[in-house]
């Protein structure tokens, strides 16, 4: 969905198989090389802030999931130059947030990149100040992360340009 001339959101398929063999599929989606009509995207559209939204449960909170998150976090850092944002939904129903946060940090994610949020649902849709503040904090983190990733790409491009010039000088 195009939000402004410079901000577009891309929703990828959900992940149900948290195994290492899924990493290439997930990275293809978040890097924009696979997904909904990748050929229709404009060349200037870049994914600047990958956000992983999932419900933490007994199924996801297992060793395979933590291993998957670990390799996903590493691959995302290499591709984008920064950590992704991780949003855990149904935050009020999560029994042991500290334990979950500890597991996610052990997988390699910094605390500042992890957010718990309560979903708006049919039964729980009141306009609550705390929920709005939580959403704004996630938005702020996304903007800062996107800026970091854009800067990383720009610096990498500058370094490649310098290397290419040096290569030409010494050739």
Residue pairs with C-beta under 8 A, 6 or more apart in sequence:
1 8
1 9
2 8
3 9
8 45
10 32
10 35
10 36
10 47
12 26
12 29
12 30
12 35
13 29
13 35
15 22
15 26
15 54
18 60
18 62
18 64
18 65
18 68
18 69
19 64
19 68
20 67
20 68
20 71
22 68
23 68
23 71
23 72
23 75
25 34
26 72
27 72
27 75
27 76
27 79
28 34
28 35
29 35
30 47
30 50
30 76
30 79
31 47
31 79
32 38
32 41
32 45
32 46
32 47
46 150
46 153
47 80
48 80
48 145
48 146
48 147
48 149
48 150
49 80
49 84
49 85
49 142
49 143
49 145
49 146
49 149
50 76
50 80
50 84
50 85
51 84
51 85
51 86
51 87
51 138
51 142
52 72
52 84
52 85
52 86
52 87
53 87
53 88
53 89
54 60
54 86
54 87
54 88
54 89
55 88
55 89
55 90
56 88
56 94
56 100
59 65
61 100
61 103
66 103
66 104
66 106
66 107
67 107
69 104
69 107
69 108
69 109
70 107
70 108
72 84
73 83
73 84
73 107
73 108
73 109
74 108
76 83
76 84
77 83
80 149
80 152
81 148
81 149
81 152
81 153
81 156
82 145
82 148
82 149
82 152
83 109
83 110
83 113
83 145
84 109
84 113
84 145
85 113
85 115
85 138
85 141
85 142
85 145
86 104
86 109
86 113
86 114
86 115
87 115
87 116
87 117
87 138
88 94
88 100
88 114
88 115
88 116
88 117
89 117
89 118
89 119
90 118
90 119
91 97
91 116
91 117
91 118
91 134
92 118
94 100
94 116
97 116
101 111
101 114
104 114
105 111
105 114
112 141
113 141
113 145
115 134
115 137
115 138
115 141
116 134
117 131
117 134
117 135
117 138
118 124
118 131
118 134
120 131
